Amino acid sequence: MKRVVVVQHAECEEPGLIAEALRSRGYALESVLTWLGAPVPKDLNRAEGLVIMGGPMGVYEYDRYPFLRDEMSLIASALRESKPLLGVCLGSQLLAAALGAKVRKGRQKEIGWHPIP
């Protein structure tokens, strides 16, 4: 069966409609629940793609959340293998950083979808 790895950082940050869309197309989801201490895989193995969900932390908080470094390595692996990848909120921060962007804390708290100033 086709498989997609989904990394989650908080119980409330689940894939929701993304999961529904993937399942409706025949994909099984392999969830990596980092907030419960699940280890981040080194690579996608035979998975078709990667989804990195949001969370309350920032990409720059490596010292407080060491698994973020493992996620950066997983993202780099997915990029090298040209695997489809979707980053949501924190996931997009991690993707941007893996691609070389400088990611920093914003001036105001962001929750949900808002324009970027």
N, C-alpha and C positions, 0 to 999 in steps of 0.2 A: 504494500500500500504506500502511496505517496505521503510524505511526512514533512511537516514544518515545525521547527523549533520556535517556541514562544518563551521569551524570558520576561518574568514578572517580578517587580520590586516591592509590591504592596498588594495586600489582599483585594483592595478596592480597585486596583489598576489591572483589570482583566481585559482580554481581547474582545469581548462582546460581539459586535456585528462583524468584526474582522474574522473571528472564529466561525461565525455562521457562514460567511462568504466562502471561507476556505473549505469547510466541511461540505457545503453544497456542491463544491467542485471536486470532491473525492479525496481531500487531504485529511490526514489524521494529525492532531496537534500533540506535540511533546512539550509539556510545560516544565519550565525550570523555575521553581519558586524560591528565588534568592532570599526573600524575607524569612523563609523557614530553614535557611541554611543549605539549600540544595547547591551542589557545585555546578559552576558554569562549564559546559563541555569545552574541550580544547579545539574542536572543529565540528562541522556539521555532519561529519560522517556521510551517511547516505541521504540525509534530509535534503529536500528540494529548495528550502528557503529558510529565512530567519525573520522573526518579528521581535523587536525589542520594545517593550511597553514603558509607560511612564513610572514615576515614583517621586517621593518627596525630596530626594537628594539631588545634588547637582553633579555634573560630570567631573568637576574640579575637586570633589570631596573623596579622593582616593584613600586618604589616610583613615578616614572614618568608615568607609565602605570599600574594603580591599577587593571585593568581587568585581568592582567596576573595571579594574585593570584586566581581569580575566575576560570580561565582556568586550573590552577594546580588542583583545587578541582574537576573540571569536569573530567579531565584526571584520577585522583585517583578513582573517581566514576566508570568510564568506566573500569578501571583495576580490581576493586573489582567485577564488574559484568561480567568479562571476555568477554567484547565486543571488536570486532575488532577495532583497532586504527591505524591511519597512521599520522605521524608527518613529515612535509616537512619544512626544514630549521629551522626557529624559532620553528615550531611545534615539530621537533626532539629534540631541546634544552629543551623545556618544558617537553616532555616525559622523557628525560634522568633525568632532575631534579626531576620530580615526582617519579622516581624510585630510587632516592637517590644519583645520580651522582653530582659531583661538576662541574658546568658549569661556565666558565669564558670567558672574552673577548679574542679573538685571537690576535696574534701579527700583523696581517695584515687584511685589509678589504677583506671580502669574498662576492662575488656576483656570483651566479650560482654554477655549479658543478666543484669542484677542489679537488685534493688529499689533505688529511689532513696530515701535517708534523708530 
